[in-house]
């Protein structure tokens, strides 16, 4: 009996580590709101030096095609500016486009995964963020499966033990709460970008304008 119990425990552990084949149709998590360790009081996942001269806020949804366009135009520059200490990046992964994923809650599932990485492997956050957009599904589809999200995370260098916790859906309640708070504050579209608290109204989809605005903000 002891051996049998051990075998069952091992199988359950392996299933959980692999995501358990969990269905993307799973009901929303009703658990307590658990905040990722790198999130600030406003609900952003923070990347970069605390003393960086420019604070860049990006409100996004991983199902949003315009967010994908923004990412393709600006990711390389934003990542460079974070790395050189110019920018402290604050990402808000929203879930308001769950309604555009055929009932699969793709926005919530992808945001939960990114929050998990921010909590447990923050040095891989930008790489995983880029991987999600590089494989972004179209609106009005069920989006990526849990297994596909896990594979993207692994390809971005997220450790296996972190990927294995995606299925716990630990941060889904936080995603829902943060999304409600952001929308109540007046942010009603994605991508929305702010530089030092001021909304950027320039071209979001061409290389250059955002970098120029950040450089100007740094200069004071």
N, C-alpha and C positions, 0 to 999 in steps of 0.2 A: 504493500500500500504506500509506503514511503517513497519507493522508486516511482510508482505511478504518479503520485502527487508532484514529484520533482519534474517528471516528463511533461505533465500538464502545464506546470509553471513555466517551463522553458518554451513550450509552444506558444503560450499566451504572450510571453515576452517578445518572441520573434515576430508574431503577428503585429503587436503594437509598434515595434520598431520599424516595420515595413509600412505602417500606415493602416494595417488591418484591412486593406481593400475597402476602406470606408467609402460609402456612397456619397457623391456630391449632393444628394438629395436630403442629407441628414438635417434634422430640425435645428434651428438656431440654439446655441448654448444658452441655458437659463441660469448658469452658474454665477458666482460673485464676480464683480469687476476686479480683475487683476491687472495692474499697470506694469508694462515692460520697464525694466530697470533703467533704460536709457531715455525714457519719455520724460518730458518736462510737465509742469503743472498745466500747461495749455493743451496737452495731448499730442505733442509732436515727438517723433523719434529723432533724437539729436545726434548729429555726426559732426565731428570737427572740434577745433580748439575752443574752449570757453571764452578766450580773450580775442577771438577773431574779430576784426573791425566791422565785418559785414554779416548781418543775420539774414539768411535767405530762407523764406518759408515757401514750401511747395505743397499745395493741396491737390491730391491726385486720387484716381480710382483706376485700378488695374484693368478694368473693362473699358475704360474711356479711350476712344481712338485718338482724340485730340491730345490726351496725355502721352500717348505713344508718339505722336508727332513731335511734341515738346521734348520728349526724352531723346529722340533721334537727333534733334537739332542741337541740344544743349548739354547732354550728359557728359561728354568728354571735357567740356570747359568747366562745368560745375565740379566734376570730380577733381580736376586739376586745381581749382581754386580752393577746394576743401583741403587737398593735400599740402598746398603751399601755405596754409594758415590764413588765407584771406577771408574765407567763408566758414561760418558755422551754419550748417544745413539743418533745417527742421522740416521733416517729412510728415505729412498727415495722410495716412492711407485710409481713404474713406470707403464706405460700402453702399452708397446711395444708388449705385447701378446694379444692385442685386436683381432688380426687376427686369434687367436686360439680359439675364443669363438663363432663361428658360427654366426657372425654378431651382437651379443648382447652387445659387448663392455664391457665385464665383468671386464677386468682389469681397465678400466676407472671408471666404476661405483663403484667398491670396493675401489679404491684409493680415489675417491671423498668422500666416506663415512668415510674412515679413516682420511682424511684431515679435514672433518667436526668435527669429534670427537677431533682431535688435536687442533682445533680452539676453540671449545666451552666446551669440557669436557676432558682436557688433562690428568687428573688423571685416565681416563678409557682407554687411548690409548693402553697400552700394553695388557690389558685384551681383548679388541676388536680385536687387531692384532692377538692374539692367537686364538680367536674364529673363525676368518676368515680362518686361516690355519687348524684348527681342522675340519672344514666343507668344506675344499677345493674341488672344482669340478675338474673333469678331463679335460685335454686339449681336444679341438675339441668338446666340448659340449657348450651349451649356458650359462653354469655357474649358479650361484644362481640368483633367481629373486630379484627384489628390495624389495619385502616383506620379503623374506628369509634373506637378508642382514640386514634389519631392525630388524627382530626377533633376529638374532645373537647379534646385538648391544645391544638390550634390555637385553638379557641374560647375557651380559658382564657388566651390570650395567650402561649403557649409559642412561641418563635421557630421558624421552619420548619427551620432547620439543626439544631436540637435534636430536633425531632419526627422528622426524617429519620434519626436514629441509633437510634431505638427498635428497628428491625429487626436491629441488630447484636447485640442480646440481651446486651449487655456486662455487665449486673449480675445475670443470672439465677443464676449460681453463688453470688453473694453473697446473693441472696434465699434460696436453699436452705440455705446455711450459717447465715445469721442465724436462719431459722425453726427449724432443728434446735437451735441454741443456746438460743433463747427457750423452746422447748418443754421442753428438758432442764432449764431453770432452774425449771420449775414452772408456767409460764403455759400453761394448757391450754384456754382458751376466749377468744373475742373477742366484744365488746370487753372488754378488761381495761384499767382506768385506775388510775394511781397518782399521788398528789400528794406530792411530796417523798419519794418512795420508799415511801409507805404506800398500800396498795390502797384505792381509794374504793369503799365498800360501799353508798352511797346510790342513789337513783333515777337511772339513766343515761338514761332515756328521756323525762324531763319537763324543760322549761325551768326553771332556777332552782337545783336542789340542787347541781349541780356548781359553778356560779358562787359560791354561798354557801360551799362548802367551800374553794374557792380563795381567796376573800376572807378567810376565817378563817385559812388557812395564811399568807397575807401578813401578817396582823396579828400572827402569832407565837404 
